[in-house]
Amino acid sequence: MNSNDEQPKLNISPDAPPVNVPTFGCVVYVSPHDQGVQARCANLADLSFVGATERDALSQMVPAFKKRIADCMQRGEDIAWIDPPATIDSNEQKRFIPVHL
């Protein structure tokens, strides 16, 4: 930016077609764990991780969620969503993470 507070120029054409990037919602329940924080995916089965912090646990969850979805799509399989998502336990808090493939 310059001193006139102009917006930076982006090299984007208004006529360019939109990019089709699939996005999926990862519903995660986080809770205290003996080793820190547990993150449990509520809308896909068998995805649960423990980390020293919530950030550590979620940083394991996102790539695993992304891989599961990408693998299903590559094989042409339906995604086995848990719908409605699993029930939240009283000691858990809900997080919603939009995941782009």
SULDARA-V168872 format. One record per helix or strand of 3 or more residues. SS is the DSSP state (h for helix, s for strand). FROM is the first residue (numbers start at 0). TO is the last residue. If there is no record, write none. Layout:
ss = (SS:SS)
from = (FROM:FROM)
to = (TO:TO)
//
This chain:
ss = (s:s:s:h:s)
from = (22:35:47:53:92)
to = (32:40:50:74:99)
//
